[in-house]
Amino acid sequence: MDIYEFAMQMELDGRNFYLDLAGKANDEGIQNILEMLAADEMKHHNILQEMKIKRPSMAKTKVLDDARSIFREMRYTGEDKHFPTSQMDLYKKAQEIEEKSRVFYTEKEKEVEKPFQKKLFRRIAEEEKKHYVLLENIINLLSRPKQWLENAEWHHLEEY
């Protein structure tokens, strides 16, 4: 299996993992965020597929901006949120997968020769880092929902 086939399968696995998590989420906002992450993974898959054939370009992800809007909406509803922590291990596993993906793309960036390939692998690695940060925020929300949602300044949701 070549680098592209491996990476495409990794992205499909990530997409399926997020869709499975979204199906288990009991909050519509969290479900929407997980579905956005799944869509990003599919976008990565498609970019990699194009990369095998030609020189593709990759639009910047909007997942953090979209998630920020969802979290703000959750905050302004005024209702107390109670999230089951039983899925915490799944979110932590997703974080581990995102970190492994980031490392994979960072390493592959060094192995490929063409500048556009290096640029795309770097870009995907940056998006995987954003996914990691977003999952960190979901974990924080699950562990302390009231305190987390009251933080109107969003100091804990980093921009990249």
Secondary structure, DSSP 4 states (H G I P E B T S, - for coil): --HHHHHHHHHHHHHHHHHHHHHH-SSHHHHHHHHHHHHHHHHHHHHHHHHHHS----PPP-HHHHHHHHHHHHHHT-PPP---GGGHHHHHHHHHHHHHHHHHHHHHHHH--SHHHHHHHHHHHHHHHHHHHHHHHHHHHHHSHHHHHH-TT-TTS---
